[in-house]
């Protein structure tokens, strides 16, 4: 819909005539909140492609209506993880016939914790051109505003929903020397922050980015202890990106850790020795405890 004096926030209508789109598979990034956050190239592709496909057909149809892009005689093919077996062959036939196919996830960049990987792999295997029109991404948007180091980052997707699996998942990430980026449900953010304190330590700097680019956008920065306190008891809503700073401690050589562990086991129980060494070297307690078990020192210090 075009902008009006009554509603100047709406984008102006897309008025360019449809352009010829080269054959192949075109992935487009769609806004994660504000409808204006779509590129002109993405609009060109939506206006001119032979075939449109989307994770959520209603969302794409609404986005096209906002920007004044006519569907014409085209339909929008639904493609997501639950219907891939049915939809993938249909889209591949269109690509093999030399047609242009545009695919959009519901919000953000396809394949980034969103569907599209199977379609990309199938197209590549067939020698079909695969291209991307870059744009909105919650990962990069959150990294930009977090205040955490951006020279190295690791996107880990969603943490497991069960507590035990989530702890193991986070402990594995504790050895990654980069800013960690996770997606999280508002229903689990409090539990996940608590687990992060256990796995990374309460002093580790972090940021919780909620509802990015939307009306109630909020970025909370501070230590993990601070964020646990800030979110305890809150009724949280919206999409969340959690970012955690890398450890400030330089990783010690395995031989150094083992020597310290042997010395601690001479006077402490295995549990206490593992805790002491883990704290000294900023390592997960579970990891050090497993090292102690592997060294066969269960007879140390009274355990």
Buried (B, 14 or more C-beta within 10 A) or exposed (E): EEEEEEEEEBBEEBEEEBEEBEBBBBBBBBBBBBBEBBBEBBBBBBBBBBBBBBBBBEBBBEBBEBBBBEBEEEEBBBBBEEEBEEBBEEBBEBBEEEBBBBBBBBBBBBBBBBBBEBBBEBBEEEEBEBBBBEBBBBBBBBBEBBBBBEEEBBBBEBBBEEEEEBBBBBBEBBEBEBBBBBBBBBEBBBBBBBBBBBBBBBEBBBBBBBBBBBEEBEBEBBBBBBBBEBBEEEEBEBBBBBBBBBBEEEEBEEEEBBEBBBEBBEEBBBEBBBBBBBEBBBBBBBBBBEBBEEBEBEEBBEB
